[in-house]
């Protein structure tokens, strides 16, 4: 009984992490695309840095999702 329960969680947790980090990546990339760049040169740098930081969070989230996707693939097929 415990073995089936453990197997369920071993499959469920990586899949949950994949779904949540993929969703986070989509949200971060959407937010970074929605940053409005003003005409004021003083604020352009800060706005571009904010958009870049959001994109880096999205890339990190996508990397985590890919990593757990690889783990799930290896567990299932190898």
Secondary structure, 3 states (H helix, E strand, C coil): CHHHHHHHHHHHHHHHHHHHHHHHHHHHHHHHHCCCCCCCHHHHHHHHHHHHHHHHHHHHHHHHHHHHHHHHHHHHHC
